[in-house]
Amino acid sequence: MPPADDARWLAAAAALAERARPSACPNPGVGALILREGRVVGRGWTQVGGRPHAEAVALAEAGQDARGATLYVTLEPCAHVSERGPACSDLIVAAGLARVVIGMADPDPRTCGKGVERLREAGIAVSETGSSAATMRLEGHACALTQGRPHVTLKLALSLDGCIATAQGESQWITGAAARAHCHRERARSDAILVGGGTLRADKPRLDVRLPGLEDRSPSRWALTSGEVPDGWQKLASPANISAMTGVRYLFVEGGAATAASFLRADLVDRLLIYRAPILIGGGLPGIPDIGLGALADAHGRWNLTESRQLGSDRLEVYARARNEGI
């Protein structure tokens, strides 16, 4: 099959992986598709709590049609047997698949390279593509294993002149309904959501998900503070302590300015979500105070624009942290 078709089907598998986030925790949310003669015969994504894996679900749906077919899977099939289920690489071999196309190698040392090796030893053709669609859905898994911490998204709702509130502190609402709904969608994709202690005390935010059908996806609530927090909340003493957030692979940082600056100053933001409203405030509260940059040159080359779209009257810009060459 042409590489362009491989990319297309991996992107479709990555779309399925979205259904597993964040409910698959502590396992990564993986998507899988099985094609036979150009027809999808099996599809799956990691189930709630991490089992069954995406490959197992897709193979069960395909049944005998899996023999001689091609599997598209966003993450290298696991090579280790656990008490919770068999190794997916063994299931694939037993099913008689002819080819497996993998979106991302698994950084988990229990599988890294071993899954591919097991498949090739059985005579299955394996293609490893480095699919951007797949890797974007597995950032939390990669961050946890390579950096020992959650993947961090920082959300900012700004005016055109970079303010998050008026000089008197009024901030509801800078952005419109469409942007706020998108933000709730991002909450639903996160394991935990965090605001600063000042925001917690001043605004008493709910930080839940209020999209129809996704209300049960509300993330755990955290505050960056050394003080007391209400029942149902947890506290984080400093951004450096995010490695100790048990069970959290995707952290959504939502407010306020001092908290945003503290995470940026510690270089712990992997993704920026900027909702920009077409308004000018003038003399308002800046969205980001000092983050410790010593020179203008230090500000360049740090962020790559990955997405831009209109949300009602507001503009969403998504940036990924560039971490090449020690930046």
C-alpha positions as CSV (number, residue, x, y, z in Angstrom):
1,M,0.0,0.0,0.0
2,P,1.4,3.5,-0.9
3,P,2.9,5.5,2.0
4,A,0.2,8.2,1.6
5,D,-2.5,5.5,2.3
6,D,-0.5,4.3,5.3
7,A,-0.5,7.9,6.7
8,R,-4.3,8.2,6.0
9,W,-5.1,5.0,7.9
10,L,-2.8,5.8,10.8
11,A,-4.5,9.2,11.1
12,A,-7.9,7.3,11.2
13,A,-6.5,5.1,14.0
14,A,-5.2,8.2,15.8
15,A,-8.8,9.6,15.7
16,L,-10.0,6.4,17.4
17,A,-7.3,6.9,20.0
18,E,-9.0,10.1,21.1
19,R,-11.9,8.1,22.5
20,A,-9.4,6.5,25.0
21,R,-8.3,9.8,26.5
22,P,-8.1,10.1,29.4
23,S,-10.2,7.0,30.4
24,A,-7.4,4.5,29.4
25,C,-5.1,5.8,32.2
26,P,-2.8,4.4,33.5
27,N,-2.2,2.9,30.0
28,P,-1.7,5.0,26.9
29,G,-4.7,5.7,24.8
30,V,-4.1,3.8,21.5
31,G,-6.1,3.4,18.4
32,A,-6.1,0.4,15.9
33,L,-7.7,-0.4,12.5
34,I,-7.5,-3.6,10.6
35,L,-7.9,-3.5,6.8
36,R,-8.5,-6.4,4.5
37,E,-8.7,-5.7,0.7
38,G,-9.3,-2.1,1.3
39,R,-12.2,-2.6,3.8
40,V,-12.1,-2.0,7.5
41,V,-12.9,-5.3,9.3
42,G,-11.8,-4.3,12.8
43,R,-11.3,-1.2,14.9
44,G,-10.5,-0.6,18.5
45,W,-9.2,1.8,21.1
46,T,-7.8,1.2,24.6
47,Q,-10.7,0.6,27.0
48,V,-11.5,2.2,30.3
49,G,-8.7,1.5,32.9
50,G,-6.3,0.4,30.2
51,R,-7.6,-3.0,29.2
52,P,-8.4,-4.5,26.7
53,H,-5.8,-2.9,24.5
54,A,-6.8,-1.4,21.2
55,E,-5.3,-4.2,19.2
56,A,-7.2,-6.9,21.2
57,V,-10.5,-5.0,20.6
58,A,-9.8,-4.7,16.8
59,L,-8.8,-8.3,16.5
60,A,-11.9,-9.5,18.3
61,E,-14.1,-7.5,15.9
62,A,-12.2,-8.7,12.8
63,G,-12.3,-12.4,13.8
64,Q,-11.2,-14.6,10.9
65,D,-11.0,-11.6,8.6
66,A,-7.8,-10.6,10.4
67,R,-5.8,-13.4,8.7
68,G,-3.7,-11.9,5.9
69,A,-4.9,-8.4,6.7
70,T,-3.0,-5.2,7.7
71,L,-3.1,-3.6,11.2
72,Y,-2.7,0.1,11.6
73,V,-1.9,0.9,15.3
74,T,-0.7,4.2,16.8
75,L,1.7,2.6,19.3
76,E,4.1,-0.4,19.0
77,P,2.2,-3.5,20.1
78,C,3.2,-4.5,23.6
79,A,5.6,-7.4,24.1
80,H,5.1,-8.2,27.8
81,V,2.5,-10.5,29.3
82,S,0.8,-9.0,32.4
83,E,-1.8,-10.3,34.9
84,R,-4.3,-8.1,33.1
85,G,-4.0,-9.6,29.7
86,P,-1.8,-11.2,27.0
87,A,0.9,-9.4,24.9
88,C,-0.6,-7.8,21.8
89,S,2.3,-8.9,19.7
90,D,1.4,-12.5,20.5
91,L,-2.2,-11.9,19.7
92,I,-1.2,-10.4,16.3
93,V,1.0,-13.4,15.5
94,A,-1.8,-15.8,16.5
95,A,-4.3,-14.0,14.3
96,G,-2.2,-14.4,11.2
97,L,-1.9,-10.7,10.2
98,A,0.3,-10.1,7.1
99,R,1.4,-6.6,7.9
100,V,1.5,-4.1,10.8
101,V,2.0,-0.3,10.4
102,I,3.1,1.4,13.6
103,G,2.7,5.1,14.3
104,M,5.2,5.4,17.2
105,A,7.8,3.1,18.9
106,D,6.9,2.5,22.5
107,P,9.4,4.1,24.9
108,D,8.3,1.6,27.6
109,P,11.4,-0.5,28.2
110,R,9.3,-3.6,28.5
111,T,8.2,-3.3,24.8
112,C,10.6,-0.8,23.1
113,G,11.7,-2.7,20.0
114,K,10.7,-6.0,21.4
115,G,7.2,-5.8,19.9
116,V,8.5,-5.2,16.4
117,E,11.1,-7.9,16.8
118,R,8.4,-10.4,17.9
119,L,6.3,-9.6,14.8
120,R,9.2,-9.8,12.4
121,E,10.4,-13.1,13.8
122,A,6.9,-14.5,12.9
123,G,7.3,-13.3,9.3
124,I,5.0,-10.3,9.6
125,A,6.0,-7.2,7.6
126,V,6.3,-4.2,9.9
127,S,6.5,-0.5,8.9
128,E,7.4,2.1,11.5
129,T,6.3,5.5,10.2
130,G,6.9,8.1,12.9
131,S,3.4,9.4,12.3
132,S,2.8,12.9,13.7
133,A,-0.9,12.1,14.1
134,A,-0.1,9.1,16.2
135,T,2.6,10.8,18.3
136,M,0.4,13.8,19.1
137,R,-2.1,11.4,20.7
138,L,0.6,9.7,22.8
139,E,2.4,12.8,24.3
140,G,1.4,12.0,27.8
141,H,2.7,8.4,27.6
142,A,6.0,9.6,26.1
143,C,6.4,12.4,28.7
144,A,5.7,10.0,31.6
145,L,8.3,7.5,30.4
146,T,11.1,9.8,29.1
147,Q,10.7,12.8,31.5
148,G,9.0,11.3,34.5
149,R,6.2,13.9,34.6
150,P,2.8,14.7,33.0
151,H,2.5,16.4,29.6
152,V,1.5,20.0,30.4
153,T,-0.9,22.2,28.4
154,L,-1.2,25.9,29.4
155,K,-4.4,27.6,28.5
156,L,-4.7,31.4,28.1
157,A,-7.7,33.5,27.2
158,L,-6.4,36.8,26.0
159,S,-7.5,40.1,24.5
160,L,-5.7,41.4,21.4
161,D,-3.4,43.4,23.7
162,G,-2.5,40.3,25.8
163,C,-4.7,41.0,28.8
164,I,-6.5,38.3,30.8
165,A,-8.7,40.8,32.7
166,T,-9.4,44.5,33.2
167,A,-7.4,46.5,35.6
168,Q,-10.2,45.8,38.2
169,G,-9.8,42.1,37.7
170,E,-13.0,41.4,35.6
171,S,-12.4,38.5,33.3
172,Q,-15.8,36.9,32.7
173,W,-16.0,36.6,29.8
174,I,-13.1,37.6,27.5
175,T,-13.9,34.9,25.0
176,G,-17.2,33.7,23.6
177,A,-19.3,30.6,23.9
178,A,-17.5,28.6,21.2
179,A,-14.1,29.1,22.7
180,R,-15.3,28.3,26.2
181,A,-16.9,25.0,24.8
182,H,-13.6,24.1,23.2
183,C,-11.9,24.7,26.5
184,H,-14.3,22.3,28.2
185,R,-13.4,19.7,25.5
186,E,-9.8,20.2,26.5
187,R,-10.7,19.7,30.2
188,A,-12.4,16.4,29.2
189,R,-9.1,15.2,27.6
190,S,-7.1,15.8,30.7
191,D,-6.4,13.8,33.9
192,A,-6.0,16.9,36.1
193,I,-6.7,20.6,35.9
194,L,-4.8,23.2,37.9
195,V,-5.2,26.8,38.9
196,G,-3.3,29.1,41.2
197,G,-4.2,29.6,44.9
198,G,-5.2,33.2,44.2
199,T,-7.6,32.1,41.4
200,L,-9.1,29.4,43.7
201,R,-9.7,31.9,46.5
202,A,-11.0,34.8,44.4
203,D,-13.1,32.9,41.8
204,K,-14.0,29.6,43.5
205,P,-13.9,27.9,40.1
206,R,-15.8,24.7,39.4
207,L,-13.3,23.4,36.8
208,D,-15.7,20.7,35.7
209,V,-16.7,19.7,32.2
210,R,-20.1,21.1,31.2
211,L,-20.5,19.6,27.7
212,P,-23.5,17.4,27.2
213,G,-22.5,13.8,27.4
214,L,-19.0,14.5,28.8
215,E,-19.9,15.6,32.3
216,D,-18.3,12.4,33.7
217,R,-15.0,13.4,32.2
218,S,-14.3,16.2,34.7
219,P,-10.6,16.0,35.7
220,S,-9.2,16.0,39.2
221,R,-8.8,19.5,40.6
222,W,-5.5,20.9,41.8
223,A,-4.3,24.3,43.1
224,L,-0.8,25.6,43.1
225,T,-0.6,26.8,46.7
226,S,1.0,26.1,50.0
227,G,-2.3,26.9,51.8
228,E,-5.4,24.9,52.5
229,V,-7.6,23.7,49.7
230,P,-11.4,22.8,49.8
231,D,-12.6,19.2,50.0
232,G,-12.3,17.5,46.6
233,W,-9.2,19.5,45.7
234,Q,-5.5,18.6,45.9
235,K,-2.6,21.0,46.2
236,L,0.8,21.3,44.4
237,A,3.6,23.1,46.2
238,S,5.5,24.1,43.1
239,P,5.6,23.2,39.4
240,A,8.7,21.1,40.0
241,N,6.4,18.7,42.0
242,I,4.3,17.6,39.0
243,S,6.3,14.4,38.8
244,A,4.6,13.3,42.0
245,M,1.1,13.7,40.6
246,T,0.1,10.0,40.7
247,G,-2.0,8.8,37.8
248,V,-1.7,12.1,35.9
249,R,-0.4,12.0,32.4
250,Y,-2.1,15.1,31.0
251,L,-2.2,18.2,33.1
252,F,-4.2,21.2,32.1
253,V,-3.1,24.5,33.6
254,E,-5.9,27.1,33.4
255,G,-5.1,30.1,35.6
256,G,-4.0,32.7,36.6
257,A,-1.1,34.8,35.4
258,A,1.3,34.0,38.2
259,T,0.7,30.3,37.8
260,A,1.2,30.5,34.0
261,A,4.5,32.4,34.5
262,S,5.7,29.9,37.1
263,F,5.2,26.9,34.8
264,L,6.8,28.8,31.8
265,R,9.7,29.9,34.0
266,A,10.3,26.3,35.0
267,D,10.1,25.3,31.3
268,L,7.4,22.7,32.1
269,V,4.9,23.8,29.4
270,D,4.7,21.4,26.4
271,R,1.7,22.9,24.7
272,L,0.1,26.4,24.6
273,L,-3.6,27.0,23.9
274,I,-4.2,30.6,23.3
275,Y,-7.8,31.8,22.8
276,R,-7.6,35.3,21.4
277,A,-10.6,37.5,21.6
278,P,-11.1,40.5,19.1
279,I,-11.2,43.0,21.9
280,L,-8.8,45.7,23.3
281,I,-8.7,46.2,27.1
282,G,-5.9,48.7,27.5
283,G,-4.2,48.9,30.9
284,G,-5.6,45.5,31.9
285,L,-3.9,42.6,33.7
286,P,-1.2,41.0,31.5
287,G,-1.7,37.3,30.7
288,I,2.0,36.5,31.4
289,P,4.2,38.4,33.7
290,D,8.0,38.0,33.9
291,I,9.1,34.4,33.0
292,G,12.9,35.0,33.5
293,L,14.1,35.5,29.9
294,G,17.4,37.4,30.0
295,A,17.5,38.5,26.3
296,L,15.1,38.8,23.4
297,A,17.1,36.2,21.5
298,D,16.2,33.7,24.2
299,A,12.5,34.0,23.3
300,H,12.9,32.9,19.7
301,G,12.8,29.3,18.5
302,R,10.9,28.0,21.5
303,W,7.4,27.5,20.1
304,N,6.0,26.0,16.9
305,L,2.5,26.8,15.7
306,T,0.7,23.5,15.2
307,E,-2.9,24.6,14.7
308,S,-4.9,27.7,14.1
309,R,-8.7,28.0,13.8
310,Q,-11.6,30.3,14.2
311,L,-14.0,29.6,17.2
312,G,-16.9,32.0,16.7
313,S,-15.5,35.5,16.9
314,D,-12.3,34.2,18.7
315,R,-9.1,32.8,17.3
316,L,-7.5,29.6,18.7
317,E,-3.7,29.2,18.3
318,V,-2.0,26.0,19.5
319,Y,1.8,25.9,20.0
320,A,4.1,23.0,20.8
321,R,7.3,23.6,22.7
322,A,10.4,23.1,20.5
323,R,12.9,21.1,22.6
324,N,15.6,20.5,19.9
325,E,19.3,21.4,20.4
326,G,18.8,22.1,24.1
327,I,16.4,25.0,23.7
